[in-house]
């Protein structure tokens, strides 16, 4: 079993600068001998929190890469903002849909 520090070092070794060199989480996981990419995604999240600007491309080539320009950083920041907005709408819609579960007393008053 790979320890967390070694895993992050291995992921860092595979990551390249620039979107043109992006690698999917699935590819990184396969290269490191993992069946799924969850462990890789968690390591990438930690590495970003530690100061490495790892972005994820949502247009081809898809995958993770180290942002190496203002344009790449701005593009990824817009993607993250869009996800936040969409998640807020989804949360609102779910809260309305589940209001009977969340507050059964209120459902009886409707």
C-alpha positions as CSV (number, residue, x, y, z in Angstrom):
1,X,0.0,0.0,0.0
2,X,1.3,3.4,-1.0
3,X,1.5,6.0,1.8
4,X,0.0,9.4,1.2
5,X,3.4,11.2,0.8
6,X,4.6,8.7,-1.7
7,X,1.3,8.8,-3.6
8,X,1.4,12.6,-3.9
9,X,5.1,12.4,-5.1
10,X,4.1,9.8,-7.7
11,X,1.1,11.9,-8.9
12,X,3.3,15.0,-9.0
13,X,5.9,13.1,-11.1
14,X,3.2,12.3,-13.7
15,X,1.6,15.7,-13.9
16,X,2.8,18.1,-16.6
17,X,2.5,21.8,-17.2
18,X,-0.2,23.0,-19.6
19,X,-3.5,21.7,-20.7
20,X,-2.0,20.1,-23.8
21,X,-0.3,17.7,-21.4
22,X,-3.4,16.8,-19.4
23,X,-3.9,13.3,-18.0
24,X,-7.2,11.9,-16.8
25,X,-7.5,10.7,-13.3
26,X,-8.2,7.3,-14.6
27,X,-5.0,7.2,-16.6
28,X,-3.0,8.4,-13.6
29,X,-4.6,5.7,-11.5
30,X,-3.8,3.0,-14.0
31,X,-0.2,4.1,-14.3
32,X,0.0,3.9,-10.5
33,X,-1.7,0.5,-10.2
34,X,-5.1,1.7,-8.8
35,X,-8.4,0.3,-10.1
36,X,-10.2,3.6,-9.7
37,X,-9.3,7.3,-9.6
38,X,-10.8,8.3,-6.3
39,X,-7.4,8.1,-4.5
40,X,-5.8,10.1,-7.2
41,X,-8.5,12.8,-7.0
42,X,-8.1,13.1,-3.3
43,X,-4.3,13.4,-3.6
44,X,-4.7,16.1,-6.2
45,X,-7.1,18.0,-4.0
46,X,-4.6,17.9,-1.1
47,X,-1.8,18.9,-3.4
48,X,-3.8,21.9,-4.6
49,X,-4.6,22.9,-1.0
50,X,-0.8,22.7,-0.4
51,X,-0.1,25.2,-3.2
52,X,0.3,23.4,-6.4
53,X,-2.0,24.9,-9.1
54,X,-3.5,21.7,-10.5
55,X,-6.4,22.4,-12.9
56,X,-8.8,20.0,-14.6
57,X,-9.6,20.5,-18.2
58,X,-13.3,20.0,-19.2
59,X,-12.5,20.4,-22.9
60,X,-10.1,18.1,-24.9
61,X,-7.5,17.2,-24.0
62,X,-9.4,16.2,-20.8
63,X,-7.6,15.7,-17.5
64,X,-5.4,17.1,-14.8
65,X,-2.5,19.4,-15.4
66,X,-0.4,22.1,-13.7
67,X,-1.7,25.5,-14.8
68,X,1.1,27.3,-16.4
69,X,-0.5,30.5,-17.7
70,X,-3.0,33.2,-16.6
71,X,-5.4,31.9,-19.3
72,X,-5.4,28.4,-18.0
73,X,-5.8,29.5,-14.4
74,X,-8.7,31.9,-15.4
75,X,-10.4,29.2,-17.4
76,X,-10.3,26.7,-14.6
77,X,-11.5,29.4,-12.1
78,X,-14.5,30.0,-14.4
79,X,-15.3,26.3,-14.5
80,X,-15.2,26.1,-10.7
81,X,-17.5,29.1,-10.4
82,X,-19.9,27.6,-12.8
83,X,-20.0,24.4,-10.8
84,X,-20.7,26.3,-7.6
85,X,-23.6,28.2,-9.2
86,X,-25.0,24.9,-10.7
87,X,-24.7,23.2,-7.4
88,X,-26.5,26.0,-5.6
89,X,-29.4,25.6,-8.1
90,X,-29.4,21.9,-7.7
91,X,-29.4,22.2,-3.9
92,X,-32.4,24.6,-4.1
93,X,-34.3,22.3,-6.4
94,X,-33.6,19.3,-4.2
95,X,-34.6,21.1,-1.1
96,X,-37.9,22.0,-2.7
97,X,-38.4,18.4,-4.0
98,X,-37.5,16.9,-0.6
99,X,-39.4,19.4,1.6
100,X,-41.8,16.6,2.8
101,X,-38.8,14.6,4.0
102,X,-37.0,17.5,5.4
103,X,-39.9,19.1,7.3
104,X,-43.0,16.7,7.3
105,X,-45.0,19.1,9.5
106,X,-44.8,21.8,6.8
107,X,-45.9,19.3,4.2
108,X,-49.1,18.8,6.0
109,X,-49.9,22.5,5.9
110,X,-49.6,22.7,2.1
